[in-house]
Amino acid sequence: MRVVRQAVLLLRSELRQELRDFELLLSAGFFTLVLLAMFYLSFASLPVKHSLPAVPAMLWLTIAFVGVLTLTRAFDREREADTLRALLAAPVERLAIYLAKAALCLLVLMLCCLVLVPGLWLMFPGGAAFAEQPGQTALLVLLGCGGYVAVGTLFAAGLATGGGKNTLLFIILYPLTTPILLYALATTRALLDRHPDLPGFLGQMAALDLILFALAALLFETVLVGAGVAHRPRDRPRDRNLSRKPAP
C-alpha cells in the first residue's frame, strides 16, 4: 500500500504539472490528428474489403508513433531541471516512480485513442466493429497500450540522463515492442472479423501485459539507479591509499 500511495502522489504531481501547460497532451493529440488526416487522404478511396486489413495497421502504427513521442518526454522535466538525483535521494520507492510514469504515459495514450478509434470508425467502413463492440474495443486498446508502455517506460528511464536519448529510444523501443504490437494487430483483426475466440486473444494479451509489467518492475530500479549514478566520479585507488592511517 505504501508503493501505491506514493505512486498516486507522484502521478497527481505529474498531472498537476501537465494541466498547467498541456505540453505532452497537446503534442500527442496534434500528432494523432495529423496521422488520421494522412491515413484518410491515402486510404479513404479503398473499398471495404481492402480497408478492413488496413484499419488495424493504422491503429497500432499511430499508437506506436504517438507512444514514442510520449515516452521521450516522460522524463524531460526531471532532466531539464536536474531533479532526477533529488528524486532518487528522496524516500520514495523506485517502483512508485515507475508506476507513476507508466500511468501518465498510459493516460495520454488512452486520451489520444479517444480521438483515434472513433476517427478510424467514421473514416473507414472497415472499422464499424469498433462501434458495435465498444467494451471489447476499449479493453483491446487498454491492453495493447499497457504492454507498450510497460516496456517503453523502462527504457525511457534508462535513457533519461543520456545525450541523444530520443534517437536511442527509437532504435531500442521498436524491436522490443514488436511482439506486443503484432499480437495487438492480430487481436484487432479478430475483433473486426467478429472472431468467436476474441476473449481468448484478449486473455492472452492480458497475460503478456502482466509478464511485461513484472519484468519491467524488477529491472526498473537497476536501470534508473544505474543511469543516475553512472556520472558520479569514483575514488581512485591512490586516493583511497592516502586516506588510510599509517599503522603504529
C-alpha positions as CSV (number, residue, x, y, z in Angstrom):
1,M,0.0,0.0,0.0
2,R,2.9,2.3,0.6
3,V,4.1,1.9,-3.0
4,V,0.6,2.6,-4.3
5,R,0.1,5.7,-2.2
6,Q,3.5,7.1,-3.3
7,A,2.7,6.3,-6.9
8,V,-0.7,8.1,-6.6
9,L,1.0,11.2,-5.1
10,L,3.7,11.2,-7.8
11,L,1.0,10.8,-10.5
12,R,-1.0,13.6,-9.0
13,S,2.0,15.9,-9.2
14,E,2.7,14.9,-12.8
15,L,-0.9,15.6,-13.7
16,R,-0.8,18.9,-11.9
17,Q,2.2,20.0,-13.9
18,E,0.7,18.7,-17.2
19,L,-2.5,20.6,-16.6
20,R,-0.5,23.9,-16.3
21,D,0.8,23.8,-19.9
22,F,-0.8,20.7,-21.6
23,E,2.6,20.3,-23.3
24,L,2.6,16.5,-23.6
25,L,-1.1,16.1,-24.3
26,L,-1.3,18.7,-26.9
27,S,1.7,17.4,-28.8
28,A,0.5,13.8,-28.7
29,G,-3.1,14.9,-29.7
30,F,-1.9,17.0,-32.6
31,F,0.3,14.2,-33.9
32,T,-2.7,11.8,-33.7
33,L,-4.9,14.2,-35.7
34,V,-2.1,14.6,-38.3
35,L,-1.7,10.9,-38.7
36,L,-5.5,10.4,-39.0
37,A,-5.6,13.1,-41.8
38,M,-2.8,11.4,-43.6
39,F,-4.5,8.0,-43.4
40,Y,-7.8,9.4,-44.7
41,L,-6.2,11.1,-47.6
42,S,-4.2,8.0,-48.5
43,F,-6.8,5.2,-48.0
44,A,-10.3,6.7,-48.0
45,S,-10.9,5.6,-51.6
46,L,-10.3,1.9,-50.8
47,P,-13.3,-0.4,-50.9
48,V,-14.4,-2.1,-47.7
49,K,-12.7,-5.4,-48.4
50,H,-9.4,-3.6,-48.8
51,S,-9.7,-1.1,-46.0
52,L,-10.6,-3.9,-43.4
53,P,-7.0,-5.2,-43.2
54,A,-5.6,-1.7,-43.2
55,V,-7.5,-0.4,-40.1
56,P,-5.6,-2.5,-37.5
57,A,-2.3,-1.4,-39.0
58,M,-3.4,2.3,-38.9
59,L,-4.5,2.0,-35.3
60,W,-1.3,0.4,-34.0
61,L,1.1,2.4,-36.1
62,T,-0.4,5.6,-34.7
63,I,-0.2,4.3,-31.2
64,A,3.5,3.3,-31.8
65,F,4.4,6.7,-33.1
66,V,2.5,8.7,-30.5
67,G,3.8,6.4,-27.8
68,V,7.4,7.1,-28.7
69,L,6.6,10.8,-28.7
70,T,5.1,10.5,-25.2
71,L,7.8,8.3,-23.8
72,T,10.7,10.5,-25.0
73,R,9.2,13.4,-23.0
74,A,8.2,11.4,-19.9
75,F,11.4,12.3,-18.0
76,D,12.0,15.7,-19.7
77,R,11.1,17.7,-16.6
78,E,13.5,15.8,-14.4
79,R,16.2,16.0,-16.9
80,E,15.8,19.7,-17.7
81,A,15.5,20.8,-14.1
82,D,18.2,18.3,-12.9
83,T,15.8,16.8,-10.3
84,L,16.3,13.2,-11.1
85,R,19.1,12.9,-8.5
86,A,16.8,14.5,-5.9
87,L,14.1,12.1,-6.8
88,L,16.4,9.2,-6.3
89,A,17.6,10.6,-3.0
90,A,14.1,11.1,-1.7
91,P,12.4,8.4,0.5
92,V,10.4,7.2,-2.5
93,E,10.2,3.6,-3.7
94,R,11.6,3.1,-7.2
95,L,8.6,1.1,-8.1
96,A,6.3,4.0,-7.3
97,I,8.3,6.2,-9.7
98,Y,7.8,3.5,-12.4
99,L,4.1,3.2,-11.8
100,A,3.5,6.9,-11.8
101,K,5.4,7.5,-15.1
102,A,3.8,4.5,-16.7
103,A,0.3,5.6,-15.6
104,L,0.9,9.1,-17.0
105,C,2.1,7.8,-20.4
106,L,-0.8,5.3,-20.5
107,L,-3.3,8.0,-19.7
108,V,-2.0,10.2,-22.5
109,L,-2.2,7.3,-25.0
110,M,-5.7,6.4,-23.9
111,L,-6.9,10.0,-24.3
112,C,-5.4,10.0,-27.8
113,C,-7.2,6.8,-28.5
114,L,-10.5,8.6,-27.7
115,V,-9.9,10.5,-30.8
116,L,-8.1,7.8,-32.9
117,V,-10.6,4.9,-32.6
118,P,-13.8,7.0,-33.4
119,G,-11.9,8.7,-36.2
120,L,-11.0,5.3,-37.8
121,W,-14.6,4.2,-37.4
122,L,-16.0,7.3,-39.0
123,M,-13.5,7.5,-41.8
124,F,-13.3,3.8,-42.8
125,P,-16.2,1.4,-43.2
126,G,-14.0,-1.5,-42.1
127,G,-13.9,0.0,-38.6
128,A,-17.6,-0.4,-37.9
129,A,-16.9,-3.2,-35.4
130,F,-15.3,-0.6,-33.1
131,A,-18.8,0.9,-32.6
132,E,-20.6,-2.5,-32.4
133,Q,-18.3,-3.8,-29.6
134,P,-17.2,-0.8,-27.6
135,G,-16.3,-2.7,-24.4
136,Q,-14.1,-5.2,-26.2
137,T,-12.5,-2.4,-28.2
138,A,-11.7,-0.4,-25.1
139,L,-10.2,-3.4,-23.4
140,L,-8.1,-4.2,-26.5
141,V,-6.7,-0.7,-26.7
142,L,-6.0,-0.6,-23.0
143,L,-4.1,-3.9,-23.1
144,G,-2.2,-3.0,-26.2
145,C,-1.2,0.4,-24.9
146,G,-0.4,-1.1,-21.4
147,G,2.1,-3.6,-22.8
148,Y,3.7,-0.9,-25.0
149,V,4.0,1.5,-22.0
150,A,5.4,-1.2,-19.7
151,V,8.4,-1.7,-21.9
152,G,8.8,1.9,-23.0
153,T,8.8,3.5,-19.6
154,L,11.7,1.2,-18.5
155,F,13.9,2.2,-21.4
156,A,12.9,5.9,-21.2
157,A,14.1,5.9,-17.6
158,G,17.4,4.3,-18.6
159,L,18.0,7.0,-21.3
160,A,16.7,9.9,-19.2
161,T,20.2,11.3,-18.3
162,G,22.0,10.4,-21.6
163,G,22.5,12.5,-24.7
164,G,20.8,11.5,-27.9
165,K,18.1,9.8,-25.9
166,N,15.4,10.3,-28.5
167,T,17.4,8.5,-31.2
168,L,18.4,5.7,-28.9
169,L,14.8,5.2,-27.7
170,F,13.6,4.9,-31.3
171,I,16.2,2.3,-32.0
172,I,15.7,0.3,-28.9
173,L,11.9,0.5,-28.4
174,Y,10.5,-0.6,-31.7
175,P,12.3,-4.0,-31.8
176,L,11.4,-4.8,-28.2
177,T,7.7,-3.8,-28.5
178,T,7.2,-5.6,-31.8
179,P,5.7,-8.8,-30.1
180,I,3.0,-6.9,-28.2
181,L,2.2,-4.7,-31.3
182,L,2.0,-7.7,-33.6
183,Y,-0.3,-9.6,-31.1
184,A,-2.4,-6.4,-30.7
185,L,-2.6,-6.2,-34.5
186,A,-3.8,-9.9,-34.7
187,T,-6.4,-9.3,-31.9
188,T,-7.7,-6.2,-33.7
189,R,-8.2,-8.1,-36.9
190,A,-10.1,-10.8,-34.9
191,L,-12.3,-8.1,-33.4
192,L,-13.0,-6.6,-36.9
193,D,-13.8,-10.1,-38.2
194,R,-16.1,-10.9,-35.3
195,H,-14.0,-13.9,-34.4
196,P,-15.6,-16.1,-31.8
197,D,-12.3,-16.7,-30.0
198,L,-11.8,-13.0,-29.3
199,P,-12.0,-13.4,-25.5
200,G,-9.1,-15.9,-25.7
201,F,-7.0,-13.4,-27.6
202,L,-7.7,-10.7,-25.0
203,G,-6.9,-13.1,-22.2
204,Q,-3.5,-13.9,-23.7
205,M,-2.8,-10.2,-24.2
206,A,-3.6,-9.6,-20.5
207,A,-1.2,-12.4,-19.5
208,L,1.5,-10.9,-21.7
209,D,1.0,-7.5,-20.2
210,L,1.4,-8.9,-16.7
211,I,4.7,-10.6,-17.7
212,L,6.0,-7.4,-19.2
213,F,5.0,-5.2,-16.2
214,A,6.5,-7.7,-13.8
215,L,9.8,-7.8,-15.7
216,A,9.9,-4.1,-16.0
217,A,9.2,-3.5,-12.3
218,L,12.0,-5.9,-11.4
219,L,14.5,-4.2,-13.7
220,F,13.4,-0.6,-13.2
221,E,15.5,0.2,-10.1
222,T,18.6,-1.2,-11.7
223,V,18.1,0.7,-14.9
224,L,17.1,4.0,-13.2
225,V,19.8,4.0,-10.4
226,G,22.4,2.8,-12.9
227,A,21.5,5.8,-15.2
228,G,21.6,8.2,-12.2
229,V,24.9,7.2,-10.7
230,A,26.8,6.5,-14.0
231,H,28.2,10.0,-14.0
232,R,29.4,10.1,-10.4
233,P,33.2,10.2,-10.1
234,R,34.8,7.2,-8.5
235,D,37.6,7.4,-5.9
236,R,40.9,6.4,-7.4
237,P,42.9,3.7,-5.7
238,R,45.7,6.3,-4.9
239,D,43.2,8.5,-3.1
240,R,42.0,5.5,-1.0
241,N,45.5,4.6,-0.1
242,L,46.3,8.2,1.0
243,S,43.2,8.3,3.2
244,R,44.4,5.3,5.3
245,K,46.2,6.0,8.6
246,P,49.7,4.6,8.9
247,A,50.0,1.5,11.1
248,P,51.7,2.2,14.5
